[in-house]
Amino acid sequence: MIDVDFDKAVKLDKDMLKLVAKTRQDVIDSEEFIADVAAGVHRSALIYGPPGMGKTYLATSGLQRAKKKPSKDYIIARSHTSAGQFYAMLWVMRKPGQFIVLDDCDGIMASEEGINLLKAATDATFRNVGWSSRAQIKVPGTDEVVPQQFDFNGSIIIGTNVRQARGNSKMAQHMDAIRSRCVAWPMRYETPTERFAYIYHLVVDKNYLDADVETKITDTQQAELLRFIWTNLGITNKLDLRHPQKIARVMLAKPGKWQNQARRFLETE
C-alpha cells in the first residue's frame, strides 16, 4: 500500500506531471503491444530505443503477465550469445507460443551466420532454419544434438538501440531485411525529462525497485530518491533505469550519507 503522495513529495511541476501522465499512457500502449505479441498476433517484434531504458524489461514482464515461464516458454539471448548458441535456442524454443528475447545481441548481429539465422527465424511465411557448418551444435547442458535443419515456429522479440541501419553495406541490407520482417515498436525516451518521467512511473506505479532485495526501499526513501534525481536532472545526459538501482543500494548501505555518491553517479554516466 502506498502511503506517500509522490507527486507532492517529489515536488513535480505542472509540465512534469503532464509528461508523467503521457508516459503512463505510453506504457499502457506498450504493454498492450507485448500482450498481442505474447498472444501470437505478431510473430516477430522489434523494440527500439535508448540503452538502459527497459526494452528487455518490457518484453519479459509482458511475457510473464501472459503466464509465460522462463526457460520453458521463453529465454533471453544476451549480448555475448554466439550464432551457434542462438541456433540451439531456436531449436529449444521452436514451438508456437515459445519466445526468444534478443537483448542487444552483438554476437549474433556481427556474424553472417547469425544474421542469416535471424532473417530465417523472423520470416513470416518460410521459417526453416539450418546450420551450414559441419560442427555439431548441442543443447547447452545436454548431449542432445540439434538437427542441421528444422522448422522454427516460435517467436522472436528483438531489443535494439538502433532503429535503422545506415549506409549501403551488406550488414545494413541484412538489418533492413530483419526490420521489414518484424513489427517495430518505439520506446521514445530521448531527453532527460522523458527518461525521468519513465523512471518515475516505473518506481511509483510498477514497484520497479521492489523486485530486488538490494534495491527494495521504503516509499519515503523512494520519494527522496526521485526528488534527488529530479532536483539534479540538469547534471546528467544519460539517465537510465540503472541509476535508481545504484542510488537505492547506496541508500540502504549508507543511510543519510548517500547523496555524494548518488550525485557522482548522475554526473559521470
ChimeraX attribute file (.defattr): number of C-alpha atoms within 10 A of each C-alpha:
attribute: neighborCount
match mode: 1-to-1
recipient: residues
	/A:1	4
	/A:2	10
	/A:3	8
	/A:4	14
	/A:5	13
	/A:6	19
	/A:7	16
	/A:8	11
	/A:9	14
	/A:10	19
	/A:11	16
	/A:12	17
	/A:13	10
	/A:14	9
	/A:15	9
	/A:16	17
	/A:17	14
	/A:18	13
	/A:19	16
	/A:20	23
	/A:21	13
	/A:22	15
	/A:23	22
	/A:24	18
	/A:25	12
	/A:26	15
	/A:27	16
	/A:28	11
	/A:29	12
	/A:30	19
	/A:31	18
	/A:32	13
	/A:33	19
	/A:34	25
	/A:35	20
	/A:36	15
	/A:37	24
	/A:38	24
	/A:39	13
	/A:40	15
	/A:41	11
	/A:42	18
	/A:43	24
	/A:44	24
	/A:45	23
	/A:46	22
	/A:47	25
	/A:48	21
	/A:49	19
	/A:50	20
	/A:51	18
	/A:52	15
	/A:53	22
	/A:54	19
	/A:55	26
	/A:56	20
	/A:57	13
	/A:58	17
	/A:59	26
	/A:60	22
	/A:61	15
	/A:62	21
	/A:63	23
	/A:64	15
	/A:65	13
	/A:66	15
	/A:67	11
	/A:68	18
	/A:69	14
	/A:70	13
	/A:71	13
	/A:72	11
	/A:73	19
	/A:74	23
	/A:75	19
	/A:76	19
	/A:77	20
	/A:78	16
	/A:79	14
	/A:80	13
	/A:81	20
	/A:82	19
	/A:83	23
	/A:84	19
	/A:85	18
	/A:86	21
	/A:87	25
	/A:88	20
	/A:89	22
	/A:90	27
	/A:91	21
	/A:92	22
	/A:93	22
	/A:94	19
	/A:95	15
	/A:96	13
	/A:97	17
	/A:98	23
	/A:99	31
	/A:100	23
	/A:101	22
	/A:102	25
	/A:103	22
	/A:104	22
	/A:105	22
	/A:106	16
	/A:107	18
	/A:108	26
	/A:109	21
	/A:110	13
	/A:111	14
	/A:112	14
	/A:113	19
	/A:114	22
	/A:115	20
	/A:116	18
	/A:117	23
	/A:118	25
	/A:119	21
	/A:120	20
	/A:121	27
	/A:122	25
	/A:123	18
	/A:124	14
	/A:125	9
	/A:126	12
	/A:127	17
	/A:128	14
	/A:129	21
	/A:130	18
	/A:131	20
	/A:132	9
	/A:133	10
	/A:134	7
	/A:135	9
	/A:136	11
	/A:137	18
	/A:138	18
	/A:139	15
	/A:140	12
	/A:141	6
	/A:142	7
	/A:143	9
	/A:144	11
	/A:145	13
	/A:146	19
	/A:147	15
	/A:148	15
	/A:149	12
	/A:150	15
	/A:151	16
	/A:152	22
	/A:153	22
	/A:154	24
	/A:155	26
	/A:156	24
	/A:157	28
	/A:158	26
	/A:159	26
	/A:160	20
	/A:161	16
	/A:162	14
	/A:163	18
	/A:164	12
	/A:165	14
	/A:166	12
	/A:167	9
	/A:168	8
	/A:169	10
	/A:170	10
	/A:171	17
	/A:172	14
	/A:173	14
	/A:174	18
	/A:175	21
	/A:176	15
	/A:177	16
	/A:178	22
	/A:179	20
	/A:180	14
	/A:181	21
	/A:182	21
	/A:183	17
	/A:184	16
	/A:185	17
	/A:186	13
	/A:187	17
	/A:188	14
	/A:189	19
	/A:190	15
	/A:191	12
	/A:192	18
	/A:193	19
	/A:194	18
	/A:195	22
	/A:196	22
	/A:197	22
	/A:198	24
	/A:199	25
	/A:200	27
	/A:201	18
	/A:202	18
	/A:203	19
	/A:204	19
	/A:205	11
	/A:206	12
	/A:207	13
	/A:208	18
	/A:209	21
	/A:210	13
	/A:211	10
	/A:212	10
	/A:213	9
	/A:214	15
	/A:215	20
	/A:216	18
	/A:217	18
	/A:218	16
	/A:219	18
	/A:220	15
	/A:221	15
	/A:222	26
	/A:223	23
	/A:224	16
	/A:225	22
	/A:226	24
	/A:227	20
	/A:228	16
	/A:229	23
	/A:230	19
	/A:231	13
	/A:232	14
	/A:233	16
	/A:234	12
	/A:235	15
	/A:236	17
	/A:237	16
	/A:238	17
	/A:239	27
	/A:240	22
	/A:241	20
	/A:242	14
	/A:243	17
	/A:244	24
	/A:245	18
	/A:246	15
	/A:247	24
	/A:248	23
	/A:249	17
	/A:250	19
	/A:251	22
	/A:252	17
	/A:253	12
	/A:254	11
	/A:255	10
	/A:256	9
	/A:257	12
	/A:258	17
	/A:259	16
	/A:260	8
	/A:261	14
	/A:262	21
	/A:263	16
	/A:264	12
	/A:265	17
	/A:266	21
	/A:267	16
	/A:268	10
	/A:269	11
